Amino acid sequence: MSVTKKINNFFSNDIGIDLGTANCLVFVRGQGVVLDEPSVVAVDNDSNKVLAVGIEAKRMLGRTPGNIRAVRPMKEGVIADFNITESMLRYFINKVRKRPQIMRPRLVVAVPTGITEVESKAVEQSAKKAGCREVITIFEPMAAAIGVGLPVSEPSGNMIVDIGGGTSEIAVISLSGIVECRSVRTGGDSMDDAIIRYIKRAYSMMIGERTAEAIKIDIGSAYPLQEELTMEIKGRDMNGGLPKAVSITSEEIREALQESVTNIVDGVRVCLEKCPPELAADLIDHGIVLAGGGGQLRGLDQLIAEETGLPVIVADDPLRAVARGTGVYLEGLGDQPKPIQ
């Protein structure tokens, strides 16, 4: 490593970011994952000024007065609002830099495999405007595989399914490269939307994003449960306009989530069908690893195992897999870093 590079690394805190549609996680070299906050920004409509970011802004979702809007600047894993994403990144970067550094930080950021060159440039420009001196991208499934401890550099097949808020990234990895991949525009957000639509159709009741997410976490499932669950939810009656409470079951939510779950399972199946036979044979022993928040959906591992005939496990701490992977990759960068393909 050159003297200049050593000086840069000494005087700055290099950062790895999982810039997700639903949550943003930040890894600081030497400290681990130090921040996990929602990718939400509250903006004043009149002045276009950012009022709150992260947890504070998420509390405002569905509860803001007319002059304030709560915005998710990331959509399906890519930037939907350039200026607000820059403000969000700047806020998170400044929050994890506890003391002023002489050098601006170097950043490793995870991006979906389906990202276009224009979208990739937008991520890089936002990060540089937010205060980073160098931006290196790594594909999300590779970062997730590194983060869960898969032997990505070995000449054998490993399969990762990272289900985030906006996309599900499915990949077969060997020799530090992605051999086959699928980026499915289905994730936790589409599941929440499906629940909102179901409650609207079945009970003529409107619920918000936060309530839908709570339903998914508390009683959502992809496979029949040994003991089905129930939950009381509150919302607004579409007919009378008054507050309303109903009791729903896990069977109903499983029905609501069926299309989203099927899209993910189909993506896994297509990826397996296109996988080289030698690597496909390795997967019989190695199986499939689920990461991301959506990987925690009850019974999803059982359903994928049943559909593919392969063993399926949920990674330890799946929510932080991508962020940890960016950190491990960051710590392994040499004098001339090269993005993993």
Secondary structure as UniProt FT lines:
FT   HELIX           3..10
FT   STRAND          15..19
FT   STRAND          23..28
FT   TURN            29..31
FT   STRAND          32..38
FT   STRAND          41..44
FT   TURN            45..47
FT   STRAND          50..53
FT   HELIX           55..58
FT   TURN            59..62
FT   TURN            66..67
FT   STRAND          68..71
FT   STRAND          74..75
FT   TURN            76..77
FT   STRAND          78..79
FT   HELIX           82..96
FT   STRAND          106..111
FT   TURN            113..114
FT   HELIX           117..129
FT   TURN            130..131
FT   STRAND          134..139
FT   HELIX           140..147
FT   TURN            148..149
FT   TURN            152..153
FT   STRAND          158..163
FT   STRAND          168..174
FT   TURN            175..176
FT   STRAND          177..184
FT   HELIX           188..203
FT   STRAND          205..206
FT   HELIX           209..219
FT   STRAND          230..237
FT   TURN            238..240
FT   STRAND          243..249
FT   HELIX           250..273
FT   HELIX           277..286
FT   STRAND          288..291
FT   HELIX           293..296
FT   HELIX           300..308
FT   STRAND          312..314
FT   HELIX           318..320
FT   HELIX           321..331
//
